[in-house]
Amino acid sequence: MSGNAGTSVLGVSKASLDALVAHFGEGAVTSQQRYDALARFEELPVRESIRGGRSWKRDLTKLDLSGVPTFETANVELDLEALLPTARRAGVVVERISLAREKHREAFEAAFGKAVDTRDDKFASLALAFQNHGVFIDVPAGAVVDEPIVVGYEAREASLFPYTLVRVGDGARVTILERFAGAENAPFVCAIAELVIGAKAHVTFAVDQRLARSTRIITTRRALLGADAELHLATAELGADHAVTKMRVAQKAAGSRASVTAFFFSAGDQHIDVETETIHSAENTTSDTIVRTAGIGHGQGRYLGNIKILASGHGTDASLRDDALLLSDGAHVDSVPALEIAANDVKAFHGATVGAISEEEIFYAQSRGIAREEAERMIALGFFEPAVARFPGEALRDELRAALAAKLVRGTSD
């Protein structure tokens, strides 16, 4: 997805939304929904959990979007041809979200807003108000898509507000890869991904975020699972100057299973903030979350993880493991795991570590003829492997390993 140069409208004010609505007209998001969402954005506070602490230099409470180009008047299209061949064979709909309500109303309305409620999230409200790109993917019941459906968003001069809406029918199986990339002068990305997954469906949704270091990105990803559905949700946050990612999986039907994976590597003066939440509100649901985070140079990072088991979530089996690696004295990573349990007869645990590569590990490698620098590289890359291994496809996994290795080489200058 790419933008062409054109006349830009600045800021996230009502005047800029007036201009957007006048230019694009009604689409997947109605004008009233947009204005309501903008009002919520202006009213809702930045959540305390993402304000930052003593070491945090990117404070969202002080975020100034007045000079951000909200959209370009030049028409921006999504090239669907690369997405369609595999999907067509399985009867999957892959449509520009701007046309989805008009062309696939019943399927669209069965999914839109079912997992994402912007009333409780400031930046999800912003993404909804100024939504200007996106994809609707509708996988029919029983369909099996053998090859990943790849959705690529490319940020250019104007800001990008993409909405990826996915509806997966009962018993279907699909893998979707969402990629974010962009030019050096791309200013701001604010995105939503919404997954509504039917009973006994099997879905893998992976995110590869490697935006340019001039860009700020804030994303909301939420999934709603049907009975006995299985979701593998994985995100790699390697790009951008400041990245904030919030993921929530709601397991409201019995027997659903979710695995959540996230990793980031903040280098130079990057700030990366990742939050995950699994909500268990039905019987016999399971989830496991694995997170790997690291910092080098003056990179800053934070992971907030929560397992929430409601009173109706009897038989839940949930786990969360977060490990952080500090590769320089100037790097800082916070880890805040949490449990909220209101039911009996459950299994739930979390664990977290923050530390540097130990001299014992270095000595062990050197005793086998490996030079110190190479030993540190091998240990650091091996640290990420439990998370990387849960991404779909060896080609993608190799890409992520190469990107991590490149950040290690660039180190403090990244």
Sequence and secondary structure as in RCSB ss.txt:
>XXXX:A:sequence
MSGNAGTSVLGVSKASLDALVAHFGEGAVTSQQRYDALARFEELPVRESIRGGRSWKRDLTKLDLSGVPTFETAN
VELDLEALLPTARRAGVVVERISLAREKHREAFEAAFGKAVDTRDDKFASLALAFQNHGVFIDVPAGAVVDEPIV
VGYEAREASLFPYTLVRVGDGARVTILERFAGAENAPFVCAIAELVIGAKAHVTFAVDQRLARSTRIITTRRALL
GADAELHLATAELGADHAVTKMRVAQKAAGSRASVTAFFFSAGDQHIDVETETIHSAENTTSDTIVRTAGIGHGQ
GRYLGNIKILASGHGTDASLRDDALLLSDGAHVDSVPALEIAANDVKAFHGATVGAISEEEIFYAQSRGIAREEA
ERMIALGFFEPAVARFPGEALRDELRAALAAKLVRGTSD
>XXXX:A:secstr
       EEESSSHHHHHHHHHHH SSSS HHHHHHHHHHHHHS   GGGS  TT    GGG   TTSEEEESS 
     TTTHHHHHHTT EEEEHHHHHHHSHHHHHHHTTTS  GGG HHHHHHHHT  EEEEEEE TT B  S EE
EEEEE SS B EEEEEEE TT EEEEEEEEEE TT  EEEEEEEEEE TT EEEEEEEE   TT EEEEEEEEEE
 TT EEEEEEEE  SSEEEEEEEEEE STT EEEEEEEEEE TT EEEEEEEEEE STT EEEEEEEEEE TT E
EEEEEEEEE TT TT EEEEEEEEEE STT EEEEEEEEEE  SS EEEEEEEEEE  HHHHHHHHTTT  HHHH
HHHHHHHHHHHHHTTSSSHHHHHHHHHHHHHHHHHGGG 
